[in-house]
Amino acid sequence: MPDDSSVPGIVDKSGLDLVSKVRSSPPPLSRIPIIMLTARGLTQDRIEGYKSGADSYLSKPFDPEELECIVESCLERSKRDVVGGLENKGADVSALQASIDEIKDILTSSRSVTGESKVAILTPKEKLVLEGVSEGRMNKEIAADMGISVRSVERHVTNLLEKAGKGSRTELLRWAVEEGLVEI
């Protein structure tokens, strides 16, 4: 299989370019719901995403439940388009629903399709913060080592607690050890 560099125009295209190209295509391609999932979360980035034709824009780190709601909302709009008599040729709503159900199961189960733990959805920064927590370091120390603000460390710890379903740093650490993420 050739890499992307052998396909003209692929390497130098951004997600915004792709969204614009899909939206300027003839139906049914132009009617595909597009959710942008990106690390770019500034207001101007979101505005550019919506102007390019995205139906929704979600920046990382994201809550899987929010992504699930966005996907379900896009699916409902697609169903209304079909029921409303719009030309939605080729749209297989039942196949979309099956895909949504599969994604929902993956996001809400403790194990992924491959049997791997949910920890695979931790961001690199969350992993670094988790290591700092496991070493018994304070947020201020973790922030200084990572070159980020204390508030960012607090946000990462909160995300870790939510992803692990734990209520304290102690419970988080116990979970991380059980999952093999850290050693103490």
N, C-alpha and C positions, 0 to 999 in steps of 0.2 A: 504494500500500500504506500503510495507516495506521501511525503510529508506535506504540510501546508505550504511550504516555501515553493513547491513545484506547481501550485495552483495559482495562476495569475490573479492578483488583487485580493487574496485572502489575508496575507500577513499584514498588509498596510491598512486594513479596515478596522474600525472601532465598532463597538456594540451599537453606537448611535447610527453609524453608517448602515449596519445590518438592518436595524429597525426601519430606517427610512426606505431601504431597498424593498423590504417586505411590504411596507405600506404602499409603495408605488407600484407593486405588482398587481396583476389582474386577480379577481376572485377565483377560487376561494382562498388563495394564499394571503391576500391582503386583509382578510377577515380573521386571521389567526390571532387569538389573544396573546399579547406580549407582556410579560412581567420582567422588568429589569431587576436583576439581583446583582448588586455591585458594592464595591468598597467606597465608591464616590457618593458621599452623603450630604454635600453642601446644597443649599437651596438652589443655587445656579445650576448645579449638576442635575438635580431633579427636574428643574424647568426645561433644560435641554432634552432630557429623556422624554418628558411628556410632549414637547414640541416635535420630537422626531417621530412620535406616534405610539409610544408605550402606553399600555392600558393601566399599568401600575408600576411603581418604582419602590424598591425595598433595598435599603442599604445595610451592609454588614457592620457589626454582628446583628443577626436578625433572630427573632423568636419563631421557631418552627410553627407554632400555633397561628401566628400572624400570617405566615406564608400560606398555610393551609386555608385560612379564611379568604385570602386574596385569590387563590386558585379557585376555590368554590364560587366566589363572586363572579369571576370570569366565566366559569362554566355555566352559571345561571344566566348570565347575559347571552351566552351562545345559545342556550336553550330557548330563550325568549326570541332571539333572532330567527331561529328555525320555526318556532310556533307562530311567530308574527308574519310568516310568509316571505321573509327576506330571502334573497338568492344566496343560500349558504351551501352551494353545491359541494359535495364531498365531505361535508362535516358529519362525522359520526359521533353523535352526542353520547351514545352508549359506550363507545370505546373511550371517549374522554372521561366519562364517569368511572369506568374501570381503572383508568390510569390515576384518577384522583383518589380513588379508594386505596390503591396500592401505595401511593405517596403518603396518604394519611396513616396507613398502617406502619410504614417505615418511620415516620416522624413521631408516632406515639408509642411505638414499641421500645423495649429496652435493648433490643438487638436488631441489627440491620439485616438486610436480605442475605448478606454473606456470612451472617453469624457473628460479625464483629460487634463490639460494644458500641454504645452511643457516643463514647468518648471521641470517636472519629470526627465528630462535629465540633470539637473544641478548636478554636482559632490558635494560631501559633502564639499570640500574646497571652491568651488564656492559659496555655500550657506553661509558659514562662512564669506567669503569676502563680499558678498552682505549685510550681517547683519552689518559688519563694515562700509560699504559705507553708509548704511541707518542711522547709528549713527553719520555720518559726520566726521568720522575718516580719517586721512591721511594714505596713503599706508604704510608709515614707522611704524605707530602705529599698523595697522592691522598685518603687518609682524611680529612685535615683539610679539604680543599676540599669533599668530599662530605658531611661531617658524620656520618661513620660510623666504626666502629672499624678499626684496622689489621687485625685478624683478619677482619673482613668483606671488606676489600679482598683479603686473601690467599685467602679462599674464592672470591671472584669471579674472581681470576686462575686459580685451580685449575680452576674451571668452564670458563673460556675455553680453557685448555690442553686440557681433555678434549674440549670441543666442536670445537675445531680439529684435534684429533688430533696435537698438538705436545708436545714434551718440554721446551722452554725458552721464556723470554720472547723471545729473539731469533727463534726459529722462529715464535712466535706473531705477532710484529710483521711478519715477512716474509709470513705468511699473510694478515694483515689488510690489508697493502698490496696484495697480489695480488687480494684480494676487493673492493678499493675501499672498505674501511671507514675507513681512515685515510690521511692523506698525510704524508710526511716530507720 
